[in-house]
Amino acid sequence: MPRQPSKKSPIRQLRAIIGKTQSEFAKSIGVSPSALKRIENKDLKLSRKIAQRIEAEAGADKTKLLSGQLRDVLGKTYTAQFYAKWKKHRTYQDPAIASEHAKRLGWWIEILLRASAVGSKRRLWQVRDALYDALSTCYSDFDLQRPVKDILAKHRMKWTPGALTPEELSEIERERVREEQV
């Protein structure tokens, strides 16, 4: 029988309500079980990034979690009934929904990149690299290697965010050959 925890944790309380082990919950939010244990024991500070993932997974308000409290996203006491409704709403997923979210996200990414290339900030390459880093984080933290590989195989491509596309590489090669001919 596991020993009683010595420190109160809203995440441990959340897990008890939704009936997930530390390992199961850690996997669902894309962190290692040891990292989750350290957060619950207050040996590691809960980051905004992990709080956001918990909110997306379980509907627990990230701002309240960061202040050490457990509330649902509506600001009410967190319950198993709320979690069941949250999961029912969040469980339905298919490629069409993913494609719709990609379109929405793509627009915002374009705005960020365009804004980063103008004015006094001029941070295009830093913003681009941060976006590539976010893609790679999702790819690894949420164990998406296999499904990504399967999707990309249909297009005869590999996971290389930020790399030049085959068309861009071909164009560079054509330009190189033209320059050699001159």
Residue pairs with C-beta under 8 A, 6 or more apart in sequence:
5 12
5 40
5 41
6 41
7 40
7 41
7 42
9 39
9 40
9 41
9 42
10 60
10 64
10 65
10 68
10 69
10 70
11 25
11 36
11 39
11 40
11 46
11 54
11 65
11 70
12 40
13 70
13 78
14 54
14 58
14 60
14 70
14 78
15 21
15 22
15 25
17 78
17 79
17 80
17 83
18 25
18 58
18 80
18 83
19 80
20 28
22 33
22 36
22 37
22 40
23 33
25 36
25 57
26 32
26 33
26 35
26 36
27 33
27 143
28 57
29 36
29 50
29 53
29 54
29 57
30 53
30 138
30 141
30 142
30 143
31 50
31 53
31 141
35 44
38 44
39 45
39 46
39 50
46 65
46 66
48 62
48 66
51 62
51 63
51 65
51 66
52 62
54 60
54 62
54 65
55 61
55 62
55 65
55 73
56 90
58 83
58 86
59 72
59 73
59 78
59 82
59 83
59 86
59 90
60 70
60 71
60 72
60 73
60 78
61 71
61 72
61 73
61 75
64 70
64 71
64 75
70 78
71 77
71 78
72 78
72 79
72 82
72 86
74 82
76 82
109 131
112 127
112 131
113 124
113 127
113 128
113 131
115 121
116 122
116 123
116 124
116 126
116 127
116 128
117 124
128 162
129 162
132 161
132 162
135 161
136 161
138 144
139 145
139 148
139 159
139 161
145 159
148 159
149 158
149 159
152 158
152 159
157 166
164 172
